C-alpha cells in the first residue's frame, strides 16, 4: 500500500468533522495539499451526514459545495474577490473573515446591498454560491 493510499484510508476512517479538520491542517502544514483537500472533503461529508440525521442546517460550508482552500469567489458587478481560506472563512485584504462580516464591511463602505448579499459566485464556474448550497442543504 502506497503512502497516499494509507493517507486515504486514514482520512476515510475519521469519525468526526473536527478530527478531519485538525488532520487537514497538519497535512497542509506538511505540504500535502491534495491530502488536506481530501480531509476537508471528508469533514464536509460528515457535517452533511449530521444534517441528514436531523441536525440543524449548517452555516455556509465552502468545501461541501466543491470549493477548496485557495479557490476564488467574487461579486461580479463590483469586481471584488475573496479566497476560500477554510470551510467557513474567506481571505480578504490580508485577513481571515467570515462572509457576513465581509458583506457588512462592503456595504458600510458604500457597496449597494443588492449587489452584495446573495451575489457571491464561484470563479471556477460562475455559479452562485447560494444556489450550490441550497442544492445540498435545502431549507
C-alpha angles and dihedrals in degrees: 000000000000123000090250091053089051089053091049091051093048092048091049089053094057109117102195136042090233091056091051093047092051091048091048091056091052091048092048091050090051091052098253097132097163093051090046089054089051091052090048091051091050089051090051090049091052091050089051090050090053089052092048089052091059102279122140121278104268127230118259113315112191094189096057091056091054103265121130131204106282096031116127129236122185148183104238100203094046101041090230122146135190129182125229106249101173138345089285108021141065134210112234129161093353097308141088114252140165117242096246096055088044091054091048090050092051093047093047089051090058106272111137112252091226089063094047113038113077092355102102113124135191110251091212096062107002091241121149111253091220093054092051091047095047090052091060099033108031115192 
